Amino acid sequence: MINSNTLPTKPIGYGISSRAAFLSIAAIFLSPLISVIFLTSWNGNFSDWQTVARLFFLPALYAEIAICIVALAMGLNLVQSCRKLSVSAKIILGLWLSVLFSATILADANPPVAILGAGFWLVHAMTFAAVVYLIRQAGLEQLRLEKLAFMLPLASAAAGFTIYLFANVKGLDGDVDWVSFLPAFAHIRHTGYIFAPAIAISLAHLAAKPGELEKTHLILLTINSALMLWLGSRGPVFGILTAVMICMICFPAMRSVRFVSRAGVAGTAGAALSLLAPLPQHGAFGALQRFWNGSTDPTAFSSGRLNFWIETVDLIWQRPLLGHGSLQFQFISANAGGIYKHPHESILQFLFDWGIIGGGAFLAMIALLIHMAFFKAKSPPYVKLLSAMGFATMCVFSLIDGLFFYAYPIAVSMIFLALPISTGVPERKA
């Protein structure tokens, strides 16, 4: 007879946590496609709930809240998790949370909106803890990471292709304000936020596992590159190319001739397709054309960002310690005109919101997590390369745009950072 005590056992709820981890991350990755389906208007008249959802990427935020609920239901204890942090991590996290609360109380431009913004960031922080917990409960072998890595660029391609079809059916020559009328997104530039991580993931997979789903990722890389450039996003190009150079230094797989040649062909094919596709009668489209026009006109190249950055530095010094509070930029900045919600630069955004103390604590917290994820973690090479390429792309992109203001790019970036920590850093005992 076989002694049942010698058989390997799995903890109660192991299967549930495995499915929960997979579906939770999948919900984030699929949210751009969900947004296109529900946040589109044929005549340009959006309901109130559609307008709000388009402004704040609410499908992704709802997915974050769902992840937190699932993790709490599966046994996540935030107090116990905080106790397991190192002393330095506790100090940094406590300092940021204190300033987040203080800046909200002291906000005088629009206090209710500041409270809303602080709530958003609390959800983002809880989501990071929830993702780490769920992945640790599920185990890397049950996460089906390769499938998730395929799901993100596929969802982005489907969302982008739907937008392309919508624009062509609506009529490229019509008098349509595509900047704000575009399906799912309150501004055309937000489309770059979904294509940047999608392209980064395909590139990382091609380098790390060249023999698996190679043709699929090459096709997705071509399609997503073409759609991104057709929609006029230039920031992702800067983020992706810089991330490739960083990862080439750190990962030998990124320097292989096979990867460089195939990725180069796919990227070139995508660029060619973006030039061949007809453009709407609006200057916001066509990234390559905008690059060309910007090379002869510096003001067009920066799209007015330099003025925002100079003004933001002055605004930071008006409240240097604790900042103005979350979501307050559009009410304080003269250049924003009550429309633009962030200074289009992540570091300036954090310092504006939370001052030198809170913004510095937040940046120190990110630096600590980067050290854990990419220097301390003993996660598999595939996980590290996938995460490094995705996170580096988003961080570099955020230096010239407002990625870390909206739920979807924040959530995706947190998943990239959480993967190597949850799979390669042993949990500290309380």
Secondary structure, 3 states (H helix, E strand, C coil): CCCHHHCCCCCCCHHHHHHHHHHHHHHHHHHHHHHHHHCCCCCCCCCHHHHHHHHHCHHHHHHHHHHHHHHHHCCCCHHHHHHCCCHHHHHHHHHHHHHHHHHHHHCCCCHHHHHHHHHHHHHHHHHHHHHHHHHHHHCHHHHCHHHHHHHHHHHHHHHHHHHHHHHHHHCCCCCCCHHHHCCCCCCHHHHHHHHHHHHHHHHHHHHHCCCCCHHHHHHHHHHHHHHHHHCCCCHHHHHHHHHHHHHHHHCHHHHCHHHHHHHHHHHHHHHHHHHHCCCCCCCCCCHHHHHHHHHHCHHHHHCCHHHHHHHHHHHHHHCCCCCCCCCCHHHHCCCCCCCCCCCCCHHHHHHHHHHHHHHHHHHHHHHHHHHHHHHHCCCCHHHHHHHHHHHHHHHHHHCCCCHHHCHHHHHHHHHHHHHHHHHHCCCCCC
